[in-house]
Amino acid sequence: MKAEVQPTMQLQEADKAGMFRLLDMHFLHARREDFEADLANKNWAVIVRNRDGAIVGFSTMALYRSSCNRIADPVLCSGDTIVDRTARSSSRFLSAWLHAVLRLRREYGCEKLYWLLIVSGFRTYRLLPVFWREYFPRYDAPVPAGTLATMRDLAGERFGDSFDPSSGIVHLPNTQILRHPVDADPSGKASDPHVAFFGEANPGHIVGDELVTLTELSEANLTRAGRRLIRESVGGLFTGAHQ
């Protein structure tokens, strides 16, 4: 598999079609106009292709400066993200994404880079403790008051009235729901405290509700597994011009 990072403005129409096709394969109610609207608000895309050149994974990202007074450093907000089942056994996508965000942090001259991620699936949430030492919310520590205020400010700024600050949940219009129940149902994983916490914090995840999370993206915040992933080579990752 081959991974690349492109400015979204330079994506070819064939790439956009391939990305939406993958999204539509995995989510009910996926609409091309919603995909295009989300893409228009993002400036980078991580794309993974198989040997035939077909897109088997992608994630869009917005790297921006918030008007929130609590945050002086840029914020990264993830958009549409999906990896096909055929590519989930490979770490290529995760390695490419991690290399991309850490390189962007350096190139944009960020002392810190905060990752605003909304999560509707336990598989995605479970990646946070695997690769990051500190992230919020989590089962084993309360969210510090300052961090909670920052999360609320950033989510309110980004998602407006779709964000409920009392629950930390984003209820997006035209919600996309996973087609395959196995991707949304954590059966057999109830003993995992991270999965159990996610189910309690976001009881509506099965119908597409999104839990707001915040993580600092830095080498120092990587777990041992994260540091091992960053050692994987992804040469020639970036294509196109810097935005």
Helices and strands as residue ranges (DSSP letters): E 2-7, G 8-10, H 13-26, E 27-28, H 32-40, E 44-49, E 55-64, E 75-83, G 85-87, H 92-107, E 114-119, H 122-131, E 135-136, H 145-159, G 160-162, E 163-164, E 169-170, E 177-178, H 181-184, H 193-201, G 205-207, E 210-216, G 219-221, H 224-230
